[in-house]
């Protein structure tokens, strides 16, 4: 979702934080979202998603 009160830079930070939280939870229900984020055009989001994949072994 796109929040009107978060600018583009803030949205990137929000997505990275969400990916970290998903990875730290260890819940398999997030795996598809994390793997999808590996293809994100933003390099910071991609790097965070790759980190999450490594942490989870996916």
C-alpha positions in Angstrom: 0.0 0.0 0.0 1.0 3.6 -0.6 0.6 5.9 2.4 0.0 9.5 1.5 2.0 10.7 4.5 5.2 8.9 3.7 7.4 10.3 1.0 9.3 8.1 -1.5 12.4 8.0 0.7 10.3 7.2 3.8 8.5 4.5 1.8 11.8 2.8 1.0 12.7 2.8 4.7 9.3 1.5 5.7 9.5 -1.4 3.2 13.0 -2.3 4.4 11.8 -2.3 8.0 8.8 -4.4 7.1 11.2 -6.9 5.4 13.4 -7.1 8.5 10.4 -7.7 10.7 9.1 -10.4 8.4 12.5 -12.1 8.4 12.9 -11.8 12.1 9.5 -13.4 12.7 10.6 -16.5 10.9 7.1 -17.1 9.7 6.9 -18.9 6.4 3.8 -17.0 5.4 6.1 -14.0 4.5 8.5 -16.0 2.3 6.6 -15.2 -0.9 6.6 -11.4 -0.2 10.3 -11.5 0.7 11.2 -13.4 -2.5 9.1 -10.9 -4.5 11.0 -8.0 -3.0 14.3 -9.4 -4.4 13.0 -8.1 -7.8 12.2 -4.6 -6.5 13.7 -1.7 -8.6 15.0 0.0 -5.4 18.5 -1.3 -4.5 18.0 -0.9 -0.8 14.9 -2.9 -0.8 16.5 -5.6 -2.9 19.5 -5.8 -0.6 17.3 -6.1 2.5 15.2 -8.8 0.8 18.4 -10.7 -0.1 19.6 -10.4 3.5 16.2 -11.8 4.6 16.4 -14.7 2.2 19.9 -15.5 3.5 18.7 -15.3 7.1 15.7 -17.6 6.4 17.5 -20.0 4.0 15.1 -19.4 1.2 
